[in-house]
Amino acid sequence: MNLPEPPYYAVIFISKLGEDTQGYEAMAERIVELARSQPGFLGLESARNEVGITVSFWSDRESIRKWRDQADHKMARKLGRDKWYRSYDIHIARVETHRQHLR
């Protein structure tokens, strides 16, 4: 992933799904595509197994706030709280250093 030189921000979303996951994958794909189109979005890494971890990267806190308040994202978050997630945590961190190792 090509990220700019720090500083930038990381939103770390850690989740555990409940039993009813109908519609979850389709919504997750839709939200990722929507996030990619948002101003300030820099990239995303995700792993979903027993625990899902998604880290999205943003140029600034204001871009994160606008993404949080985006209408479709708000709807997806409500569905997640009400239907899909057993639990989740959100962390926002300022990235000061980035090292990449490629083979």
LOMI-836936 format. One record per residue (C-alpha): x, y, z; chain; residue in three letters; residue number from 1. Coordinates in nm, 2 decimals, decimal comma. Each point is the difference from the previous one (the first is absolute). Layout:
% LOMI-836936
<node><east>X</east><north>Y</north><up>Z</up><gugu>A</gugu><zamar>ALA</zamar><gukol>NUM</gukol></node>
...
This chain:
% LOMI-836936
<node><east>0,00</east><north>0,00</north><up>0,00</up><gugu>A</gugu><zamar>MET</zamar><gukol>1</gukol></node>
<node><east>0,14</east><north>0,34</north><up>-0,09</up><gugu>A</gugu><zamar>ASN</zamar><gukol>2</gukol></node>
<node><east>-0,06</east><north>0,24</north><up>0,29</up><gugu>A</gugu><zamar>LEU</zamar><gukol>3</gukol></node>
<node><east>0,14</east><north>0,35</north><up>0,02</up><gugu>A</gugu><zamar>PRO</zamar><gukol>4</gukol></node>
<node><east>0,27</east><north>0,09</north><up>0,24</up><gugu>A</gugu><zamar>GLU</zamar><gukol>5</gukol></node>
<node><east>-0,13</east><north>0,02</north><up>0,36</up><gugu>A</gugu><zamar>PRO</zamar><gukol>6</gukol></node>
<node><east>-0,16</east><north>0,16</north><up>0,18</up><gugu>A</gugu><zamar>PRO</zamar><gukol>7</gukol></node>
<node><east>-0,35</east><north>-0,13</north><up>-0,09</up><gugu>A</gugu><zamar>TYR</zamar><gukol>8</gukol></node>
<node><east>-0,27</east><north>-0,18</north><up>0,20</up><gugu>A</gugu><zamar>TYR</zamar><gukol>9</gukol></node>
<node><east>-0,11</east><north>-0,37</north><up>0,04</up><gugu>A</gugu><zamar>ALA</zamar><gukol>10</gukol></node>
<node><east>-0,34</east><north>-0,10</north><up>0,10</up><gugu>A</gugu><zamar>VAL</zamar><gukol>11</gukol></node>
<node><east>0,02</east><north>-0,35</north><up>0,15</up><gugu>A</gugu><zamar>ILE</zamar><gukol>12</gukol></node>
<node><east>-0,33</east><north>-0,19</north><up>0,01</up><gugu>A</gugu><zamar>PHE</zamar><gukol>13</gukol></node>
<node><east>0,00</east><north>-0,33</north><up>0,19</up><gugu>A</gugu><zamar>ILE</zamar><gukol>14</gukol></node>
<node><east>-0,32</east><north>-0,21</north><up>-0,01</up><gugu>A</gugu><zamar>SER</zamar><gukol>15</gukol></node>
<node><east>-0,15</east><north>-0,33</north><up>0,09</up><gugu>A</gugu><zamar>LYS</zamar><gukol>16</gukol></node>
<node><east>-0,30</east><north>-0,11</north><up>-0,20</up><gugu>A</gugu><zamar>LEU</zamar><gukol>17</gukol></node>
<node><east>-0,31</east><north>-0,14</north><up>0,16</up><gugu>A</gugu><zamar>GLY</zamar><gukol>18</gukol></node>
<node><east>-0,19</east><north>-0,30</north><up>-0,15</up><gugu>A</gugu><zamar>GLU</zamar><gukol>19</gukol></node>
<node><east>-0,22</east><north>0,19</north><up>-0,25</up><gugu>A</gugu><zamar>ASP</zamar><gukol>20</gukol></node>
<node><east>0,23</east><north>0,12</north><up>-0,27</up><gugu>A</gugu><zamar>THR</zamar><gukol>21</gukol></node>
<node><east>-0,25</east><north>0,01</north><up>-0,29</up><gugu>A</gugu><zamar>GLN</zamar><gukol>22</gukol></node>
<node><east>0,08</east><north>0,29</north><up>-0,22</up><gugu>A</gugu><zamar>GLY</zamar><gukol>23</gukol></node>
<node><east>0,33</east><north>0,09</north><up>0,19</up><gugu>A</gugu><zamar>TYR</zamar><gukol>24</gukol></node>
<node><east>0,25</east><north>-0,09</north><up>-0,28</up><gugu>A</gugu><zamar>GLU</zamar><gukol>25</gukol></node>
<node><east>-0,19</east><north>0,20</north><up>-0,26</up><gugu>A</gugu><zamar>ALA</zamar><gukol>26</gukol></node>
<node><east>-0,03</east><north>0,30</north><up>0,23</up><gugu>A</gugu><zamar>MET</zamar><gukol>27</gukol></node>
<node><east>0,37</east><north>-0,02</north><up>0,09</up><gugu>A</gugu><zamar>ALA</zamar><gukol>28</gukol></node>
<node><east>0,11</east><north>0,00</north><up>-0,36</up><gugu>A</gugu><zamar>GLU</zamar><gukol>29</gukol></node>
<node><east>-0,24</east><north>0,29</north><up>-0,08</up><gugu>A</gugu><zamar>ARG</zamar><gukol>30</gukol></node>
<node><east>0,14</east><north>0,20</north><up>0,29</up><gugu>A</gugu><zamar>ILE</zamar><gukol>31</gukol></node>
<node><east>0,36</east><north>-0,06</north><up>-0,09</up><gugu>A</gugu><zamar>VAL</zamar><gukol>32</gukol></node>
<node><east>-0,07</east><north>0,12</north><up>-0,36</up><gugu>A</gugu><zamar>GLU</zamar><gukol>33</gukol></node>
<node><east>-0,18</east><north>0,31</north><up>0,14</up><gugu>A</gugu><zamar>LEU</zamar><gukol>34</gukol></node>
<node><east>0,29</east><north>0,07</north><up>0,24</up><gugu>A</gugu><zamar>ALA</zamar><gukol>35</gukol></node>
<node><east>0,24</east><north>-0,01</north><up>-0,30</up><gugu>A</gugu><zamar>ARG</zamar><gukol>36</gukol></node>
<node><east>-0,19</east><north>0,29</north><up>-0,16</up><gugu>A</gugu><zamar>SER</zamar><gukol>37</gukol></node>
<node><east>0,02</east><north>0,23</north><up>0,31</up><gugu>A</gugu><zamar>GLN</zamar><gukol>38</gukol></node>
<node><east>0,23</east><north>0,30</north><up>0,01</up><gugu>A</gugu><zamar>PRO</zamar><gukol>39</gukol></node>
<node><east>0,29</east><north>-0,07</north><up>0,23</up><gugu>A</gugu><zamar>GLY</zamar><gukol>40</gukol></node>
<node><east>-0,01</east><north>-0,38</north><up>-0,04</up><gugu>A</gugu><zamar>PHE</zamar><gukol>41</gukol></node>
<node><east>0,35</east><north>-0,14</north><up>-0,04</up><gugu>A</gugu><zamar>LEU</zamar><gukol>42</gukol></node>
<node><east>-0,05</east><north>-0,38</north><up>0,01</up><gugu>A</gugu><zamar>GLY</zamar><gukol>43</gukol></node>
<node><east>-0,13</east><north>-0,30</north><up>0,19</up><gugu>A</gugu><zamar>LEU</zamar><gukol>44</gukol></node>
<node><east>0,11</east><north>-0,34</north><up>0,13</up><gugu>A</gugu><zamar>GLU</zamar><gukol>45</gukol></node>
<node><east>-0,24</east><north>-0,26</north><up>0,13</up><gugu>A</gugu><zamar>SER</zamar><gukol>46</gukol></node>
<node><east>0,00</east><north>-0,35</north><up>0,14</up><gugu>A</gugu><zamar>ALA</zamar><gukol>47</gukol></node>
<node><east>-0,33</east><north>-0,18</north><up>0,09</up><gugu>A</gugu><zamar>ARG</zamar><gukol>48</gukol></node>
<node><east>0,00</east><north>-0,32</north><up>0,19</up><gugu>A</gugu><zamar>ASN</zamar><gukol>49</gukol></node>
<node><east>-0,12</east><north>-0,07</north><up>0,35</up><gugu>A</gugu><zamar>GLU</zamar><gukol>50</gukol></node>
<node><east>0,11</east><north>0,36</north><up>0,07</up><gugu>A</gugu><zamar>VAL</zamar><gukol>51</gukol></node>
<node><east>-0,03</east><north>0,26</north><up>-0,27</up><gugu>A</gugu><zamar>GLY</zamar><gukol>52</gukol></node>
<node><east>0,26</east><north>0,27</north><up>-0,02</up><gugu>A</gugu><zamar>ILE</zamar><gukol>53</gukol></node>
<node><east>-0,02</east><north>0,28</north><up>-0,25</up><gugu>A</gugu><zamar>THR</zamar><gukol>54</gukol></node>
<node><east>0,24</east><north>0,29</north><up>0,00</up><gugu>A</gugu><zamar>VAL</zamar><gukol>55</gukol></node>
<node><east>-0,08</east><north>0,30</north><up>-0,22</up><gugu>A</gugu><zamar>SER</zamar><gukol>56</gukol></node>
<node><east>0,24</east><north>0,28</north><up>-0,06</up><gugu>A</gugu><zamar>PHE</zamar><gukol>57</gukol></node>
<node><east>-0,10</east><north>0,37</north><up>-0,02</up><gugu>A</gugu><zamar>TRP</zamar><gukol>58</gukol></node>
<node><east>0,18</east><north>0,32</north><up>-0,07</up><gugu>A</gugu><zamar>SER</zamar><gukol>59</gukol></node>
<node><east>-0,15</east><north>0,18</north><up>0,30</up><gugu>A</gugu><zamar>ASP</zamar><gukol>60</gukol></node>
<node><east>-0,25</east><north>-0,01</north><up>0,28</up><gugu>A</gugu><zamar>ARG</zamar><gukol>61</gukol></node>
<node><east>-0,26</east><north>0,21</north><up>-0,19</up><gugu>A</gugu><zamar>GLU</zamar><gukol>62</gukol></node>
<node><east>-0,01</east><north>-0,26</north><up>-0,28</up><gugu>A</gugu><zamar>SER</zamar><gukol>63</gukol></node>
<node><east>-0,07</east><north>-0,27</north><up>0,26</up><gugu>A</gugu><zamar>ILE</zamar><gukol>64</gukol></node>
<node><east>-0,28</east><north>0,21</north><up>0,15</up><gugu>A</gugu><zamar>ARG</zamar><gukol>65</gukol></node>
<node><east>-0,16</east><north>0,05</north><up>-0,34</up><gugu>A</gugu><zamar>LYS</zamar><gukol>66</gukol></node>
<node><east>0,03</east><north>-0,37</north><up>-0,07</up><gugu>A</gugu><zamar>TRP</zamar><gukol>67</gukol></node>
<node><east>-0,17</east><north>-0,07</north><up>0,34</up><gugu>A</gugu><zamar>ARG</zamar><gukol>68</gukol></node>
<node><east>-0,28</east><north>0,23</north><up>-0,09</up><gugu>A</gugu><zamar>ASP</zamar><gukol>69</gukol></node>
<node><east>-0,05</east><north>-0,12</north><up>-0,36</up><gugu>A</gugu><zamar>GLN</zamar><gukol>70</gukol></node>
<node><east>-0,36</east><north>-0,12</north><up>-0,03</up><gugu>A</gugu><zamar>ALA</zamar><gukol>71</gukol></node>
<node><east>0,05</east><north>-0,35</north><up>-0,14</up><gugu>A</gugu><zamar>ASP</zamar><gukol>72</gukol></node>
<node><east>0,28</east><north>-0,06</north><up>0,24</up><gugu>A</gugu><zamar>HIS</zamar><gukol>73</gukol></node>
<node><east>-0,23</east><north>0,10</north><up>0,29</up><gugu>A</gugu><zamar>LYS</zamar><gukol>74</gukol></node>
<node><east>-0,26</east><north>-0,25</north><up>-0,12</up><gugu>A</gugu><zamar>MET</zamar><gukol>75</gukol></node>
<node><east>0,26</east><north>-0,28</north><up>-0,03</up><gugu>A</gugu><zamar>ALA</zamar><gukol>76</gukol></node>
<node><east>0,12</east><north>0,08</north><up>0,36</up><gugu>A</gugu><zamar>ARG</zamar><gukol>77</gukol></node>
<node><east>-0,35</east><north>-0,02</north><up>0,13</up><gugu>A</gugu><zamar>LYS</zamar><gukol>78</gukol></node>
<node><east>-0,06</east><north>-0,34</north><up>-0,17</up><gugu>A</gugu><zamar>LEU</zamar><gukol>79</gukol></node>
<node><east>0,33</east><north>-0,12</north><up>0,15</up><gugu>A</gugu><zamar>GLY</zamar><gukol>80</gukol></node>
<node><east>-0,10</east><north>0,11</north><up>0,35</up><gugu>A</gugu><zamar>ARG</zamar><gukol>81</gukol></node>
<node><east>-0,35</east><north>-0,14</north><up>-0,03</up><gugu>A</gugu><zamar>ASP</zamar><gukol>82</gukol></node>
<node><east>0,05</east><north>-0,31</north><up>-0,20</up><gugu>A</gugu><zamar>LYS</zamar><gukol>83</gukol></node>
<node><east>0,35</east><north>-0,12</north><up>-0,08</up><gugu>A</gugu><zamar>TRP</zamar><gukol>84</gukol></node>
<node><east>0,26</east><north>0,08</north><up>0,27</up><gugu>A</gugu><zamar>TYR</zamar><gukol>85</gukol></node>
<node><east>0,02</east><north>-0,18</north><up>0,33</up><gugu>A</gugu><zamar>ARG</zamar><gukol>86</gukol></node>
<node><east>0,26</east><north>0,26</north><up>0,10</up><gugu>A</gugu><zamar>SER</zamar><gukol>87</gukol></node>
<node><east>0,24</east><north>0,26</north><up>-0,16</up><gugu>A</gugu><zamar>TYR</zamar><gukol>88</gukol></node>
<node><east>0,26</east><north>0,25</north><up>0,09</up><gugu>A</gugu><zamar>ASP</zamar><gukol>89</gukol></node>
<node><east>0,12</east><north>0,31</north><up>-0,19</up><gugu>A</gugu><zamar>ILE</zamar><gukol>90</gukol></node>
<node><east>0,34</east><north>0,16</north><up>0,05</up><gugu>A</gugu><zamar>HIS</zamar><gukol>91</gukol></node>
<node><east>0,13</east><north>0,31</north><up>-0,18</up><gugu>A</gugu><zamar>ILE</zamar><gukol>92</gukol></node>
<node><east>0,37</east><north>0,05</north><up>0,00</up><gugu>A</gugu><zamar>ALA</zamar><gukol>93</gukol></node>
<node><east>0,24</east><north>0,25</north><up>-0,16</up><gugu>A</gugu><zamar>ARG</zamar><gukol>94</gukol></node>
<node><east>0,26</east><north>-0,19</north><up>-0,20</up><gugu>A</gugu><zamar>VAL</zamar><gukol>95</gukol></node>
<node><east>0,35</east><north>0,16</north><up>0,06</up><gugu>A</gugu><zamar>GLU</zamar><gukol>96</gukol></node>
<node><east>0,21</east><north>-0,27</north><up>-0,17</up><gugu>A</gugu><zamar>THR</zamar><gukol>97</gukol></node>
<node><east>-0,06</east><north>-0,24</north><up>-0,28</up><gugu>A</gugu><zamar>HIS</zamar><gukol>98</gukol></node>
<node><east>0,25</east><north>-0,27</north><up>-0,11</up><gugu>A</gugu><zamar>ARG</zamar><gukol>99</gukol></node>
<node><east>-0,08</east><north>-0,23</north><up>-0,29</up><gugu>A</gugu><zamar>GLN</zamar><gukol>100</gukol></node>
<node><east>0,19</east><north>-0,32</north><up>-0,09</up><gugu>A</gugu><zamar>HIS</zamar><gukol>101</gukol></node>
<node><east>-0,06</east><north>-0,15</north><up>-0,34</up><gugu>A</gugu><zamar>LEU</zamar><gukol>102</gukol></node>
<node><east>0,13</east><north>-0,33</north><up>-0,14</up><gugu>A</gugu><zamar>ARG</zamar><gukol>103</gukol></node>
